[in-house]
């Protein structure tokens, strides 16, 4: 790959231009890692929602998965 190779990335609607081949690989890896991390956080957010209810008459506590939308 020539050292003057230019790559363009779009990251959160911001154009990033990389002219160095090693930096291009690093930027691509960072972009992939950031996307993977965001996906994991989104999944964790979905799993972290629970509803806790207490019924005084029966003196019971119920824990169930909550209803929510994470986009």
C-alpha positions in Angstrom: 0.0 0.0 0.0 1.5 3.4 -1.0 2.4 5.7 1.9 0.4 8.5 0.3 -2.8 6.4 0.2 -5.8 8.4 1.4 -8.7 6.8 3.3 -11.9 8.6 4.2 -14.0 7.5 7.2 -17.4 8.9 8.3 -17.6 8.8 12.1 -20.7 10.3 13.7 -21.3 12.4 10.6 -17.7 13.8 10.7 -15.4 13.0 7.8 -11.9 11.7 8.9 -9.2 11.6 6.2 -6.1 9.4 6.9 -3.1 9.6 4.6 -0.8 7.1 6.4 -1.4 3.4 5.7 -0.6 2.3 9.3 -2.8 5.1 10.7 -5.6 3.9 8.3 -5.5 0.4 9.8 -5.5 1.9 13.3 -8.4 4.2 12.5 -10.4 1.4 11.0 -9.7 -0.8 14.1 -10.7 2.0 16.4 -13.9 2.6 14.5 -14.8 -1.1 14.6 -14.0 -1.3 18.4 -16.1 1.8 19.1 -19.1 0.3 17.2 -18.7 -3.0 19.0 -18.5 -1.2 22.4 -21.6 0.8 21.6 -23.5 -2.3 20.7 -22.5 -4.0 24.0 -23.5 -1.0 26.0 -26.9 -1.0 24.2 -27.4 -4.7 25.0 -26.3 -4.2 28.6 -28.8 -1.3 28.9 -31.6 -3.6 27.7 -30.6 -6.3 30.3 -30.3 -3.8 33.2 -34.0 -2.8 33.2 -36.1 -4.6 35.9 -39.3 -3.9 37.7 -39.6 -4.5 41.4 -43.0 -4.7 43.0 -44.0 -5.3 46.6 -47.3 -6.8 47.6 -48.1 -5.8 51.2 -50.9 -8.3 51.8 -48.8 -11.3 50.8 -45.5 -9.6 51.9 -43.8 -10.6 48.7 -41.4 -8.9 46.4 -41.5 -9.7 42.6 -38.6 -8.9 40.2 -39.4 -9.0 36.5 -37.8 -7.8 33.3 -39.1 -4.3 32.5 -40.6 -3.1 29.3 -38.5 -0.4 27.6 -37.1 0.6 24.3 -33.5 1.3 23.7 -32.5 2.5 20.2 
